[in-house]
């Protein structure tokens, strides 16, 4: 569209797939804003197919030649969003206006952010998660979950999103039961977080539900080396 800038004269490349819309005055595939970038280094951006990138959005190339910024297919990126260097964006995501992703953020599939959401560098947003408007996300959001707040906290499952994406009632009931056992324990001091995860993993019914297994794996992955852990959650009392 009018005023859009695509690509840059810096070493490296910007690849744009098929059937993409790049909105008015958007800037896509330009030099990153990382002070570690060394002039002359190659930097890369690859954009898939069927993405709608709206007005005044900025998408930057990678900060080093050994990495690249990637946007998959069929994403809706609304006005004035920012996707920084080395981000990895999957498919079918919706970023509402003024969603800001810092460097090295990874977004899986079918993630939905509300407006004015800010995501700290190196965070990961799991598939089918929802980020409430105005949230500041400084740790990972596991699959299927909903977060909100100035310092984002887990607020349950993204039930609306799961229903819209065709998850069955039985799958949602199982995910709810697993979530309660892990995050809504009445006396969180009685059993450790690791023990609660293990209890769900070995549960006679829940442990065999693929969606529950995927959620558990998403949580565990967030505590591996070089990851930021998951967003905080509120401990519940018995009252």
C-alpha positions as CSV (number, residue, x, y, z in Angstrom):
1,X,0.0,0.0,0.0
2,X,1.0,3.7,-0.3
3,X,4.1,4.6,1.7
4,X,5.1,1.1,2.6
5,X,8.8,0.3,2.7
6,X,9.8,-3.3,2.0
7,X,13.5,-4.4,2.1
8,X,16.7,-2.5,2.7
9,X,20.1,-2.1,1.1
10,X,21.8,-3.8,4.0
11,X,23.5,-7.2,3.3
12,X,21.2,-10.2,3.5
13,X,17.7,-10.4,2.2
14,X,13.9,-10.0,2.7
15,X,11.7,-12.7,1.3
16,X,7.9,-12.1,0.9
17,X,5.7,-15.0,0.0
18,X,2.4,-15.0,-1.9
19,X,-0.8,-13.1,-1.4
20,X,0.4,-10.8,1.4
21,X,-0.9,-7.3,2.1
22,X,1.5,-4.8,3.5
23,X,-0.3,-1.8,4.8
24,X,0.0,2.0,4.4
25,X,3.4,3.3,5.7
26,X,4.5,-0.1,7.1
27,X,8.2,-0.8,7.3
28,X,9.1,-4.5,6.6
29,X,12.5,-6.0,6.3
30,X,14.7,-3.2,7.4
31,X,17.8,-3.1,9.8
32,X,17.1,-4.2,13.3
33,X,17.3,-2.0,16.4
34,X,19.7,-4.2,18.2
35,X,22.9,-2.5,19.4
36,X,24.8,-5.8,19.0
37,X,24.2,-5.7,15.2
38,X,27.5,-5.1,13.4
39,X,27.5,-3.1,10.2
40,X,28.2,-5.3,7.2
41,X,26.7,-8.4,8.8
42,X,24.0,-10.2,6.7
43,X,20.5,-10.0,8.2
44,X,17.4,-11.8,7.1
45,X,13.6,-11.8,7.1
46,X,11.3,-14.4,5.7
47,X,7.5,-13.9,5.4
48,X,5.2,-16.7,4.3
49,X,1.9,-16.5,2.5
50,X,-1.5,-14.9,3.1
51,X,-0.5,-12.5,5.8
52,X,-2.4,-9.2,6.4
53,X,0.1,-6.7,7.8
54,X,-1.7,-3.4,8.5
55,X,-0.7,0.3,8.5
56,X,2.3,1.6,10.4
57,X,3.6,-1.8,11.4
58,X,7.3,-2.5,11.6
59,X,9.0,-5.9,11.1
60,X,12.8,-6.0,11.4
61,X,15.4,-8.3,10.0
62,X,17.6,-10.5,12.2
63,X,20.4,-9.1,14.3
64,X,23.0,-11.6,13.0
65,X,23.8,-13.7,10.0
66,X,23.3,-17.0,11.8
67,X,19.6,-16.2,12.6
68,X,16.6,-14.8,10.8
69,X,13.2,-13.2,11.6
70,X,10.4,-15.4,10.4
71,X,6.7,-14.9,10.0
72,X,4.6,-17.9,8.9
73,X,1.3,-18.0,7.1
74,X,-2.2,-16.4,7.5
75,X,-1.3,-14.0,10.3
76,X,-3.4,-10.9,10.9
77,X,-1.0,-8.1,12.2
78,X,-3.1,-5.0,13.0
79,X,-2.0,-1.4,12.9
80,X,1.1,-0.1,14.6
81,X,2.4,-3.5,15.7
82,X,6.2,-4.1,16.0
83,X,8.0,-7.4,15.4
84,X,11.6,-7.1,16.4
85,X,14.7,-8.9,15.2
86,X,15.0,-12.7,15.3
87,X,11.3,-13.2,16.3
88,X,9.7,-16.5,15.1
89,X,6.0,-16.2,14.3
90,X,4.0,-19.2,13.4
91,X,0.6,-19.4,11.6
92,X,-2.9,-18.1,12.0
93,X,-2.0,-15.6,14.8
94,X,-3.9,-12.3,15.5
95,X,-2.0,-9.4,16.9
96,X,-4.3,-6.5,17.8
97,X,-3.2,-2.8,17.4
98,X,0.0,-1.8,19.1
99,X,1.2,-5.3,20.0
100,X,5.0,-5.0,20.6
101,X,7.2,-8.1,20.4
102,X,10.8,-7.6,21.5
103,X,13.7,-9.5,20.0
104,X,13.8,-13.3,19.9
105,X,10.2,-13.7,20.9
106,X,8.6,-17.0,19.6
107,X,4.9,-17.2,18.9
108,X,3.4,-20.6,18.0
109,X,0.1,-20.9,16.2
110,X,-3.4,-19.4,16.8
111,X,-2.2,-17.0,19.4
112,X,-4.4,-13.9,20.0
113,X,-3.2,-10.7,21.6
114,X,-5.5,-7.8,22.5
115,X,-4.4,-4.2,22.0
116,X,-1.3,-2.6,23.5
117,X,0.3,-5.9,24.6
118,X,4.0,-5.9,25.3
119,X,6.2,-9.0,25.2
120,X,9.7,-9.2,26.7
121,X,12.6,-10.5,24.6
122,X,13.1,-14.3,24.5
123,X,9.6,-15.1,25.7
124,X,7.5,-17.8,24.1
125,X,3.7,-17.7,23.5
126,X,2.2,-21.1,23.3
127,X,-0.4,-22.1,20.7
128,X,-4.0,-21.1,21.3
129,X,-3.1,-18.7,24.1
130,X,-4.7,-15.3,24.7
131,X,-3.0,-12.1,26.0
132,X,-5.3,-9.5,27.5
133,X,-5.2,-5.9,26.5
134,X,-2.4,-3.8,28.0
135,X,-0.6,-6.8,29.4
136,X,3.2,-6.7,29.9
137,X,4.4,-10.3,29.4
138,X,7.8,-11.0,30.8
139,X,7.7,-14.8,31.0
140,X,6.4,-17.6,28.8
141,X,2.6,-18.2,28.3
142,X,2.0,-22.0,28.0
143,X,-0.3,-23.5,25.4
144,X,-4.0,-22.9,25.8
145,X,-3.7,-20.3,28.6
146,X,-5.0,-16.8,29.1
147,X,-2.9,-14.0,30.8
148,X,-3.6,-10.4,31.6
149,X,-2.4,-7.7,33.9
150,X,0.3,-5.0,33.9
151,X,2.6,-7.8,35.0
152,X,0.8,-10.6,33.2
153,X,-0.6,-13.4,35.4
154,X,-2.2,-16.7,34.3
155,X,-6.0,-16.2,34.5
156,X,-7.1,-19.7,33.4
157,X,-7.6,-21.3,30.0
158,X,-8.5,-19.6,26.8
159,X,-11.9,-21.3,26.7
160,X,-13.3,-19.1,24.0
161,X,-10.4,-19.6,21.7
162,X,-10.3,-23.3,22.3
163,X,-14.0,-23.6,21.5
164,X,-13.7,-21.5,18.3
165,X,-10.8,-23.7,17.1
166,X,-12.8,-26.9,17.4
167,X,-11.6,-28.4,20.7
168,X,-14.2,-30.9,21.9
169,X,-16.1,-30.5,25.2
170,X,-14.2,-33.6,26.6
171,X,-10.8,-32.0,25.7
172,X,-11.8,-28.7,27.4
173,X,-13.0,-30.5,30.5
174,X,-9.8,-32.4,30.7
175,X,-7.7,-29.3,30.3
176,X,-9.7,-27.5,33.0
177,X,-9.3,-30.4,35.4
178,X,-5.5,-30.5,34.7
179,X,-5.3,-26.7,35.1
180,X,-7.0,-26.8,38.5
181,X,-4.8,-29.5,39.8
182,X,-1.6,-27.6,38.8
183,X,-2.5,-24.0,39.4
184,X,-5.5,-23.9,41.7
185,X,-4.3,-26.2,44.5
186,X,-5.9,-25.1,47.8
187,X,-2.7,-25.5,49.8
188,X,0.1,-24.8,47.3
189,X,2.7,-25.3,50.1
190,X,1.6,-28.9,50.8
191,X,2.7,-30.2,47.4
192,X,5.5,-28.7,45.2
193,X,4.8,-27.4,41.7
194,X,6.8,-30.3,40.2
195,X,4.8,-32.8,42.2
196,X,1.6,-31.3,40.9
197,X,2.8,-31.6,37.3
198,X,3.8,-35.2,37.9
199,X,0.4,-36.0,39.5
200,X,-1.4,-34.9,36.3
201,X,1.1,-36.7,34.1
202,X,0.4,-40.0,35.9
203,X,-3.3,-39.4,36.4
204,X,-5.3,-42.4,35.2
205,X,-7.4,-40.4,32.8
206,X,-5.8,-37.0,32.3
207,X,-2.4,-38.4,31.6
208,X,-3.7,-40.0,28.4
209,X,-5.3,-36.9,26.8
210,X,-3.1,-35.5,24.0
211,X,-4.1,-31.9,24.7
212,X,-3.2,-32.2,28.4
213,X,0.1,-33.8,27.5
214,X,0.8,-30.9,25.1
215,X,0.0,-28.4,27.8
216,X,2.3,-30.1,30.4
217,X,5.1,-30.3,27.9
218,X,4.7,-26.6,27.1
219,X,5.0,-25.8,30.8
220,X,8.0,-28.0,31.3
221,X,9.8,-26.6,28.3
222,X,9.5,-23.1,29.8
223,X,11.8,-24.2,32.7
224,X,14.6,-25.6,30.5
225,X,17.9,-23.8,30.1
226,X,17.8,-20.3,28.6
227,X,14.0,-20.0,29.0
228,X,12.2,-17.5,31.3
229,X,9.8,-19.7,33.2
230,X,6.0,-19.2,33.0
231,X,3.9,-16.1,34.0
232,X,3.0,-15.9,37.6
233,X,-0.2,-17.4,38.9
234,X,-2.3,-16.7,42.0
235,X,-2.4,-19.2,44.8
236,X,-5.9,-20.0,46.0
237,X,-7.1,-20.3,49.6
238,X,-9.8,-22.6,50.8
239,X,-12.2,-19.8,51.6
